[in-house]
Amino acid sequence: MSPRRLAVPPGRAGRLWLTRRLAVARRGADLLDRKLQVLRRELDRRRDSAARAAAEWEHRRADADGWLLRAALLGGERAIRLAAADTFAEVMISHAATMGVRYPADATCATPPPVGRDGPALAAAREAHCAALAAAVQHAAAAEALRVLEAETVATRYRLRAIRDRWIPRLEQALAEATFAIEELERADAARLRLAVTTRHRPSAAG
């Protein structure tokens, strides 16, 4: 399906209309290009951060699983249930913005205090699970930041491509056509003027 023809005003007004829109489109493309470069740099940084957070989460999770098994073997599952707090952990998320894109920058986790006196294995299991929860929160924030930045980078790249590959060429083509049409009219007007002047100064046959 061919693109819809631009509704360009006739004559010199149309050429001015196209010139202004072409300038706006080029400025927009430059801004999008700068935004894309900044987003790509931040995206690379966030990829590294997300990879480190994922590795830390896997390490802490495995450590917590191991200590939970030890605590269950030594004290039984009932002791673990009794040691569970009746309140939830609190997660605090801070955000950052890059080129107008808002995403999680950091996350911290506050866990409730123990409800009773823990044995050594249960205390170690609790500590390992608190560390695993903190790592999970960091991992979730890093993964969400990565998702947001990746989506915005893709969207920005599509918008830039649409302007550079489709909109600007259409405006340039329309401007070239409008300029050619105006020049043709000017040449035709000049030719008619020369003809009128020549006819006015030509000696009449009767004379």
Helices and strands as residue ranges (DSSP letters): H 11-75, H 77-83, E 90-98, E 101-110, H 120-162, I 163-167, H 168-201
